[in-house]
Amino acid sequence: MSDTAGIMAVVVGPSGAGKDTLMNLAARHFAGRPDVRFVRRVITREGDAGNEDHKSVSDADFDALQRAGAFAVSWEAHGLKYGIPVAVRDELAGGHLVIANGSRSALHRFQSAFPRLKVINVTARREVLAERLMARGRESREDVLKRLERSSLTVQGSYDVADIDNSGTLEEAERAIISVLEALISK
């Protein structure tokens, strides 16, 4: 990998696709690798909510951090605020591969902030997504179906995208994300 500019890999996809699970498996695979970093996002939700290790802050604290320039990228989605700490720029300047959980709606912000951007779009068949979302018990069946109706499984725009279908076994999807990330390390 070039020592002048690393690559930001942003993992996106619909709810229920398994982004957090695949990122956790990839983080375990790359544990101990100083040239591969997984971002701990700042989010305005409880620390124990979801399957992602994140820094939980209040709306007011998030806004203060944003005004102070603490984020390389920030966005709002589903009533929450998300931030990628500005420290990732140091990791990228060191030539590292940096992986962050992102949002398809914020890809233009990621592209502006990170010239070397790889988008990893994790999807699954709609019936698989519906089953997973229903199993969470956070939404009614009607809400789940509405969510799936309005969501696209593809990334819109001219980005460098790797699609991973997580409809099959977890092992297959784990191998796929690790393969994509390994290829980025050698660039």
Secondary structure, 3 states (H helix, E strand, C coil): CCCCCCEEEEEECCCCCCHHHHHHHHHHHCCCCCCEEECCCEECCCCCCCCCCCEECCHHHHHHHHHCCCEEEEEEECCEEEEEECCHHHHHHCCCEEEEECCHHHHHHHHHHCCCEEEEEEECCHHHHHHHHHHHCCCCHHHHHHHHHHCCCCCCCCCCEEEEECCCCHHHHHHHHHHHHHHHHCC
